[in-house]
Amino acid sequence: MADFTGIAAAGAVAEGGKPKKSASDILATARARLDLAVSALAESREDEIDDLRFYAGSPDNHWQWPADVLATRGAVQGQTINARPCLTINKLPQHVRQVTNDQRQNRPGAKVIPVDDNADVEVADIFNGMIRHIEYISDADVAYDTACENQVSYGEGYLRLLTEYCEDNTFDQDIKIGRVRNSFSVYMDPTIQDPTGADAKWCFVTEDVTKAEFERMYPDASPITTLQSLGVGDQSISNWLNEDTIRIADYYYIDFDRTTLNLYPGNATAFQGTPEDKQLRAIYGKPKKSRESDRPKVKYCKINGYEILEEREWAGKYIPVIRIVGNEFEVDGRLYVSGLVRNAKDAQRMYNYWVSQEAEMLALAPKAPFIGYGGQFEGYENQWKTANTQNWPYLEVNPDVTDGQGGMLPLPQRAQPPMASSGLLQAKAGASEDIKSTTGQYNASLGMGSNERSGKAILARQREGDVGTYHYGDNLARGVRHVARQLVDLIPKIYDTQRIARIIGEDGETKMIKINPEQQQPVNKIMDERGIVIEKIYNPGVGKYDVVAITGPGYATKRQEALEAMAQLLQGNPQLWAVAGDLFVKNMDWPGAQEMSKRFAKTIDPKFMSDGEDNPALQAAQQQMQAMGQEMEQMHTMIKNVGKSIEMQEQERKDFEAQVKAYEAETKRIATVQASMSPEQIQDIVLGTVHGMITSGDLVSEMPGREQNEMMPESAEYQQGMPQ
C-alpha cells in the first residue's frame, strides 16, 4: 500500500492536496480509540454482562444465586446430606418476551417521503419497495429481533449494513442488513449524542477467528509469529492477540476533507478545483462568496491491530452501524445503559430464596405421625410401621379400658401435617409482585384474568402495561428509521448502473422496475403512439428524500382486521359484492383465494376497477374525453361564427329596409311638392339640376357611349343656346 512520506508528501502539499495518512498513523489512532472505548464502556458493560447471565439463569447454572450465598448452601466437604436447596424459578424471560414478542407482532417500519421539488412521490414508493426487497434478501427480521432481544434484556443491541456482489461474475452489488449477535463486540464512539449513533465519528466491530482461518483469508498478511513477537510489551496490541485466535475488526471512521466552497450568481455552488467550479468560474468570473467547508467521508479498514488487511471508502455518509438502546443514563460523565432485567434482579433473587426456604421447611419437617396410647399397637406393630409406605386395607388396635373409669380409650389419630408459615407465603407473593412492578408489567399484561369482561376493557388494561415498556419499541423504531435513512442514501450510490431491480409491495407482491441513474428526471414515462404509458424508468438519485417511522400491526394482522371489517360491512350491505367483492376474497388465506379474486374481478364493472394512470382502459377513456372536448370547442367556435353572420345579415336587412323607407318618403315628398308647383317652377328646377350635373360631369359619366354620341349634337346645340 502506497505511503505518502518525504518527497511524495511534500509534493502533495505543494499541489494543494492533502497527504494521505500512513498505515502506521491509522493503526495507532485505531488502537488508541479502541482503548478509549474499552475504558469508557467497561463499567457499564460489566453490569450488562451480569444482566445477561442473570437473564439466562436456569436450575442448571445457578447464575441467579450470588456466589458467596451459593457456597454456604451447597455441599460441604463433598457431602451433600446437609446441603440446602437453591431453587431457580426464573420469571424474567416471560417479562422480557412480553416486550420482544409484542415488537414481532407490531414490527416497526419506515416510509420514504419526498422533500424537495425535484423529488417524486412515485420514486418514494420505489424506495419503499427496494427497502422491503433488501430486508427480504437479508433476513432483516432476524437482525431486528436479535437487536431487540439484546436491547430489552441488558440494554443495547446493534445492526449493521453491508454490501456484497450479486454474483461472482458481475460488478453489481446488493445492500444487506446484517445481524450483530454479540453486542459486546461493537465499540462505538462514546461521545455520541444520538441514541442510534448517527453522529458517531468511529466504530469497531470485532471478530475472533482461528489462526488457520486468518492465514487462509489473508495469506499475504504478516505471519502470526511475527504479530505475536511484535506485540510483546505493547499494551495497545495486547487486546488483539490470543493464544488460539486472532482478533480482526471492521474499523469505520470519518475523515474530514477541508475544501473551499464557492458561491456564484444564480445560487450556484461548487467546491474549488472541481470541474464544476472551473466551468462556473469561466462563465461568471470571480465567485460572489467563499467559505471553508469540511466534507466528511466514511473510511473503512479491516485491521488486526498491527496491519491493515483491507482498505476502501464507504459509499454512504453515515457509519453503517446502528445502535438500539434500552435505558440510557449519563452519571458523572460516564454512560450507563440497562434493560428490563436490571431493576428486577433483586426481586427475582428474593423469589428464588423464599421458594427455596419453603421447600426446605417442608422437606425437613417430619411426616405427620399417628398418636395413640401405649399398648394399643401391640401385636400390630408391623402394620402401623408401614402404614405410610404400604396400602393396608385396614389397621387394628387393642382395646384399652385402663382409663380408670371403665370407658374405652379413643382410637389413634394422625397429627396435623407440617404447613408453611403465612409469613413465608406472603414474602414469596410480595417478591412476585415486586418483579411485576420493576418491569412495569402487571397481571393484565401477562395474560392473567381480572375483573374485566369486555374486550375493550381487557385491551385498555393491557395498554397500561405497554405504556411502561413503550420506550423499548420507540427506540427500536428510531433504529429502523435510521437504517432506512442510510438505505435511501446508499441506494443511488450502489445502484449506479442501468439495471433491473426488484421491489416488494406492502402486500408482499413483487415487481420488476428499470433504473437509469443517467437520466435527468426522477421518472421517465415512455408512451406509445396513442399516448398510453407502457413503461417507466426511474432515477432514485434525483431529488431529496427523508424517512418517517411507522409502528403498528404488521401487514398480516392488518389484513385479518380488514377481512373482519369487510365481512361485517358486506353482511349489512350485500350490494357491495358487486363493487368490492374481489377485495374481500383477496384478503382470505385459504388456497385458491387469489385466483378466485382475479376471476371475481372480471365480473365487476370496469369503471370500479381503475387503478390510476397506469390503467390502459382509463388512459384510453381520458384520451377519448379529451378528443370530445376538442370537438365541443370547435363546435362552440362554429356556433359563435354562425351567430355573428346571422347578426350581420340582420343588420344589413335593417339597413336596406331603412333605405327603402327613406326612398319612399323622398318619393312621397317629391310627389307632394310637384302637386303644389306650377309647370314653370318644375321646369326651372329640372333645368337647374341638369345644369349642375353637366357642370360636375356626373351626367356624362352616367351615359352609355353609343347613346352619348347620338345625343352629343343635340346637347351641343342646347349648350350653345344656353346662357354662359
N, C-alpha and C positions, 0 to 999 in steps of 0.2 A: 504494500500500500504506500502511495506517494506521501512524502512528509515535507511540508514547507519549512525549510530551515536555511539559514545562511543566505546565499545569494538569491535563492528562489523566493524566500520570504521578502527580502528587500525589493526584489523586482515586482512582487505583487503589490507591495505598499506604494511603490513609485507609480504604478499604473492606476492607483486609486482603489484597488481591490482590497479585500480583507484576507489575510493569510489564513489558510486552513489550519485548524487545531491539530496538533500532533496526536498520535495514538497514546503516547505516554501522558499527555495532558488530559485526554478524555478519560483514561483509566484512573488517573489519580483523582479526578473530580468524582468519578463514579464511586470509587471506594470511600471517599470522604462523605458522599451523600448517603451511601448505604449505612455507614457508621452513625450518621446523624439520625436516620430513620429508625435504626435499631434502638438507639438511646432514647429517642422521643416516644417510641411506642412500647418500650419494654414493660413499664409498669402496668399500663392498661392491658397489654396482651397477656401478661401473666394471669390477670383476673379473667380474661376471656377464655384462656385455655382451661382454667379451673371451672368456668361455667360450662364449657363444652363437655368436660369429663363428668361433671355433676349431672348434666342433662342426659348423658349416655350411661348413667349408672344403672346397674342391674344387680340381682341377687348373686351373680357370679363374680363380679369385680369389686363390690362394696365401695365404689367410688363416692357414694354419698355419705359415708361414715368418715369422720376425722381419723387420721392415722393413730393419734395417741389414744383416742377412745377405743378404737378397734383393737389396739394392742392389749388393753386391760380386759377385754371381754372375750378374747379368743382363747386358744389352747395355752396352757401353762406347762412348760417343760415337756411338750409333746403330748400331754394328757388333755383330752377334750371332755373329761367327765364333769368338770366344773365350768365349762365354757358357757357363756351367757348368749342368748340369741341376738343376732344382729340382722334383723329383717330389713329388706329394702322394698318398699311398696311405692314405686316411682309413679307419681301422678302428674309430673310435669310434661311428659310428651303429649298427653291429652290436651293440655292448655296451649302448648306450642302449635300443635297441629290444628287446633281450633282457628288459629290465625292463618297459618300457611295454607290449609285446605280451603279456607274462605278466599284466599288470593287465587287459588287454582280455579275455583268456580267463577270468580269475577276478575279475570285477568286484566290488568291494566294495558291499555293500548295507546297509540299515538296517532294523531291526524295531522296531515300536512296541509297548510293553508297558504295561499299566495300573499305576498307582502307588498310588492311594488307594482307599477303599471306594466312592466314587461312580463310579469308572471301571469300564468293562465290557470284557470280552475281545472281544466282537463289535465294539464300536466301535474297539478297537485294530486289528482286522483291516480295518475300513473305512478307518482312517487309512493302513494299508499299501497298500490298493488305490488310494486317492486319490493317494498319493505316486507310485506307479507310473504313474498317469494323467498327473500333472504332468510326470514325467520323459519320458513318451512324447510329449506335445504340445510339449515344449520341446526335443526332440532333446538330452536331457541327456547322452547318451553322448559327443556331440561336445565339450560343455563339460568333462566329466570327462577325456576323452582329452587335450584341449589343456592342461588344468592339470597332468596327469601328465607330459606331454612337457616342459613348461617346468620342472617340479619336478625331474625327473631330469637334464635337460641342464644347467641353470645354477642351480637351487636354489629357485625359488619360482614357484608358479602360483596363480591366483585363480579363484574362481567368484562369481557374484552372483545375487541373487533380484530379480525384477521383478514388477510387477502391471500388467495391461492389461485393458481392457474386452473382453468376449467378442465383442460385435457393436457396430456403430455405433449401433444403436437400443436399447441396453439399458444398465442400470447394473450388471449383474452382471459381476464381474471374475474373471479367472483368474490363477493364480500361474505364473510361468515361471522356469526355471533358465537364466541367461544365461552365455554364453561370454565369457571375457576373453582375447583372443588375445595382446595385448601386456601382459605383467605389469608392465612398467616404467611403464605409465600409471596404476598404482594406488599411492597414497601413504597407507599406513596408520599409525596411531598407533605410533611406535617404542617406546613404553613397555609394550607388551603383554607378558604372560607366557604366555598360552595359545597353543599353536602354530597354532591355527585362527583366532586373532584374535577369539575370543568376548568378550574383555574390552576390546576397543578402544573408545575414547571418541570417536573421529572417524576419518574416512576420505574420501579423494578418489578419484574415478575420472575421469580427464581424457580429453578427446577434442578433436581439432583438426578444425574444419570450415572450409570456404571462406567468404569474406565474403558471397558471394551466398547460400549456403545459410543462413548465420546470419541475414541480413536476411529471408529467406523464413520461417524458423521463428519469428523474434521480430521482427515488423515494428514493434512498439511500443517496442522497446529503443532506447537512445541510438544515434545514428549512429556508424558506425565511426570517422569522422574525429574525433569528439568523444572517443571512447575513446582514440585514439592521442594526441591532444593532451593529455588529462588524464594519460596515462601517462608523459609526459616528465618525467624527473627523479625518478620514484618507482620505486625499485629493487624494491619488492614487487610492482608490477604488471608489471614487465618480463618476468616469466616467462610472462605470459598473452598477449602480443602478438607478432605476426609480420607480415612484410610481406604475405603472401598468405593467411594463415589466422588464425582467432580460436580461442583455446582456451577451451572451456567445460568445466565439471566438475560431476559429481554429488557434492555435498558432504553427507555424513551426519555428524551429531554428536548426542551425548546431552546433553539439558538436564535438570537435576535440579530438581524442584518440591518444596521443603521444606514439609511439612504435619505436622499433629499427628494421631497415631493413638490412638484411644480404645478402651479395653477395658471391656466391660460384663459383667454376670453371664451365665453360660452360655457363656463363652468367645467371646462375640460381639464383633467388632471393626468399626470404621468410621472413616473419615477425617473429621476435624472439618469441619463445614459442609456435608457431603453430606446428601441426603435420608435415607439410611440412618441417619446419625448423629442427625439430628433425631428420627427415629422411635424409635430406641433410647433417646435421652435422655428422650423423653416417657414411655416405659414404665418405665425404671429410674432416671431422675434422673441424678445426677452419676456419671460413669464411675468405675470402680474404679481404673484406672491409665491414664496417658497417656505418650507418648514422641514425640520428634521423628523424622520419617521422611523420607528423600529418595526421592522417586518418580521413577525415570528415564523419560524419554520420548525416543524417537528422532525427530529432526527431519531433514527433507530439504530441500535447496535446490539449484537449478541456477543456477550463477553463471558469470560471465565475468571475474571478478576485480574488476570495478568495479560491477556491477549484479546484483541478484537477479532472475533471469528467471522462476523458479518457486519456490514455497514451500508446503510442507504437512507434516503429521505422518505419519510412517511407522507402519503398524499394528502391527508386531512390536516385541518388546522387545530385539532384537539388531540391530546394524548389518548389513544384508544383503549383506555382502562376506565371503567365506570364503577363508582363506589355506591353501594347501597347500605345506608347506615340505619341503625335502630335508635337507641338513645345516645345522645352526644352531649358531653359536658366538658367545659374548659375550666380547670381549677388550678390556680397558681401558675398559669402559663402552660400547663400540661393538658393534653387532650385525653379524655376518657370516654370510652363507648361501652355500652352494655345492651343486653337484650331482655327478653321476658324472664329468663331464669334467675338473673342476679338477685332480685329482691325476694324471690320465693325460696331461696336455698335454706334459710333458717327454719321457715315453716315446714319445709319438706323434711329436714333433719328431725324436728320435733315430732312430726308424724311418725317417722320411722322409729324413733325412740319409744314413743308411747305404745305403738303396736308391738314392739319387741318386749316392752315391760308387761303388757297384757299377756302375751304368750308365755313369758317366763313365770308370771304369777300363777297362771292356770296350770302350767306344766309341773311346777314344784309343789303345788297343793296336793295333799293326799286324796285318794279316792274316798268317796263317802262310804264309811263302814256301817255294818249292822250293829245295833246296840241291843243287848239283852241281858238277862240275869244269869249268874253262874249256875251251871247245871242244866240249863235249857238246851245246850248244844251237845251234851254227852251222847255218844253213840252216833251222832250225825255230823261229826267234825269235818269229814271229807267233803260232804255236800256243801257245807257252809263256807269252807275254804276256797272252793272252786266256783262259788256262785257268781263271781264277777267274770269268769272265763268260760264257763260251761253252762249251757242252757238246760237246767234241770226242770223236769215237768212239775215237780213240787218239792218243797222243803218242809221238813218235820222238826219239831222241838218237843222237849219233855215238859209235860205239865208240872207246874211247881205251885204247891199250896202252902209254902212256908212263909207266907206274909204275916202269920200270927193271928189272922182273923178268919182263917178258913176260906179265904177268897182266892180266885185264880189270878196269877200274875199276868200282865199284858204280854202280847207277843213281841218278839224282837222287831225293831224299826230301824230304817236306814237314816243316817244323819243327813243334815242339809248339805247339798253339794257345794263346793267352793265357787264363789262368784267374784267377778272383777269388781273393784270398788267403783262407786259412782264418780268419784273424783278423777279416776283414771279415764273413764269413758268420756267425761266432759273435756278433759285435756286433749284427748285424741280428736274429738269433734271440733274443738277450738283450733287445733292445728290444721285440720282440713279446711276450715273456713278461712284461716289465715292465708292458705295457698290461693284461694279464690280472690281474696281482697288484694293480695300483692300482684296478681296477674291481671286484675281488672275484669275477671270473668266470673259470673255467678251462675246459679242453677239454670236459669233460662238459657244462657249462652251455651251451656254444656248439654242441653237437650233434656234436662230434668223437668218433670212435671211440676206445675204450680197451680195457683187458683184460677189462672186464665183459662177460658174455654173457647173463645172465638179466635179465629186465625189472625185477625188484626191485632188483638191483644198480645198473642204469643210473639208475633213479629216485632211489636213495639218493645217487649221485654228483651228480645234478642238484640235489637238495635242498641239498647243501653250497654250491653257488653261490647258491641262493635265499637262504640264511641271510645271506650277505654283503651282499645288497641288500634284505633284508626290511623295513628301516625305511622305505623309499620307499613300499611298499604299505601299511604300517601307518599312515603319515602321511596317505596318501590316504583310507584308511578312516576316520580321525578327521575329515577334512574332510567326507566324505559323511555321517557321523553328525551333524555339526553342521548340515549342510543339512537333514537330516530333522528335527532338533530345532527348527529355525526354521520348517519347514513345519507341524509339529504346533502351534506357537504361532500361525502365521498363518491356518491353515485355518478355525478357528472365527470369526476376525475378518473374513476376506474373504468367506467363505460365510455371510453374516449374514442371509440371507433364505431363505424356503422355496423350494427349487429341487430339480431333478433333477440328480444328479451321476453321472458315470461312474467306475467303479472297474475296475481291471485286476488279475486274479489272477496268481499266480506263474507259471501256465502260459500266460499271455497271453490268457485268455478275459476278455471284457468283460461288465459287468453294470451295470444302472442302479439307483440307490438314491434314496430320498427323504430330504431333510434338512429338519428343522424346528428352528431354533435357539430357538424359544419354548417348547418342551415342557420339563418339569422333569426327566424321567428320560432316561438316555442312550439307551435303546432302548424304543420303544413298539410292542408287538405287537398287531395288530388281528386278532381271531378271528371266525370265523363262528359260526352257531348250534350247530354241532357241537363247537366248541372248537378247531377247526383253525386254525393261524396262516396267514393269507392275505396279510399284508403287514407289513412292519416299517419304522418311521420312526426315524431316528437324529438325535441331537443331539451332535455332537462337542465342544461347549463344556462339557459336564458331566463333571466328574472331571479328574484329572491323569494325564498320560501321559509316559513317557520313552522314550528310544531307545537301542538297543544296536546295535553294528556287527557285520555279518556278512561274512566273507570266504570265498572258495572258488569252485569252478567255477560258471559260470552255469547257467541252467535247461536250456539246450540240451545242455550237457555232462552234466549230471545225468540228463537223460532218456536220453541214449545209454548212460550207465553203467547206468541202471535197465533198459534194454532188454536189455543183455548179461547182467545178473544174472538177470532173469526168464527169459531163454532157457535159461540153464543150469538154473534151477530147474524149469522145465516139462519139459525133456528128461528129468530124473531122476524127475519126478512128473507123468506125463501126466494124472492125475485132477484136477490143479489147473486144467485148462482149464475145467472146469465151474464153477469158483469165481471165477477171476481172469483168464479169457481175454480179456475185453474190455479190461482194463488193459494187457495185453501188446500188443494190436493198437493201442491208443490211442497208445502211445509210438513207433510206427513213423512214418516220414516219407514213405512213398510216397503218391501221390494216392489218395483214397478211403479212407484208413485210419480217419479219424474217423467216416465214415458206416458203415463196416463194424463199428467198435467199438460204435456205438449199436445196430445190428441184433444183434450178438452178445450185447449186454447183455440183450436181451429173452428170450434163451434160458436165462438164469441164474435160479436160484431167487430169488424176490423177497426172501427173508429175508437174503440176502447183499448186497442192493443198497441197504439202508437207509443213508442219509447224514445221520443226525441228526434233530433235532426238526422240520426243515423238510419231511420226507418225509410227505405226507398219509397214505400207507398205514400208516406206522409210528405216526402220531398216532392213526389210527382203531383200530389194534390196541391201543395203550395205553389208549384210552378203553374199548374192549371189556373189557380186562383189569381196569380199574377198576370197571366195572359188575359184572363177575363177582365181584370181591372184595366189593363191597357185598352182592350176593345171598348169597354164602357167609357173610358176617357175620350177615345176617338169619336164615339157616337155623341158624346156630350158636346165636343167641338163642332161636329157637323150640325147638331141641332142649333147651336148658337149662331153658326153661319147662316143657316136657313132662316132663322128668326130675323137676323139682320137684313137679308134680302127681302123678306116679306115687309119689313118696316120701310125699306127704301121704295118698294113698289107702291105701298100705300101712300107714302109721301108724294110720289110722282103723280099718282091718281088725284090726290087732293089738289096739287098744283095745277094740273090740267083742268080740273073742274073749276078752279078759281079763274083761270084764264078764259074758259068758256063763258062763265058768268060775267066777267068783265067785258068780253066782246059783245055779249047780248045787251048788256047795259049801255055800252057805247053805241050799239046799233039803234037801240030804242031812243037814246038821247038825240042821235043824228036825225032819226025819223021825226022826232018831235020838233026839232029845230027847223027841219025842212018844211014841215007843215005850217010853221008860223012865219016863213020868209017868202019874199016875192021872187020871181024868176030872175030879176036883175041882180038881187043880192046873192042868189045862188051862183049866178054866172061869175060875179066878181070873186067869190070865194074859190070857185074851181080854177079860174084863170090864175089867181094868186098862188094856189097850191101847185099847179102845173109849172108856173114860172119858177117857184122855189126849187122844185125837183130838177128842172132843167139846169138851173144855176149850180146846184150841188152835184150834178152828174148822176144822180140816182136813177133818173128816168132812163138815161141812155144805157146804163149797165143792166137794167132790168129788161130791156127789149131784146128779142132774138135778133140774130144777124140779118136773116133774109127780110124779116118784117121791118127791121131798122133801115135797110137800103131802099125798100119800097116807099117808106114813109119819109125819107130824108128830103125830097124836093118840096113836099108839102110843108114840111117842118121848116125848110129854109125860107120858103115864101112867107110863111107865117112869122118867122123871126124877122124878116125884112120889114114886114108891115107893123111890127110891134115897136112901140117907142123904146128908145135906148135909155 
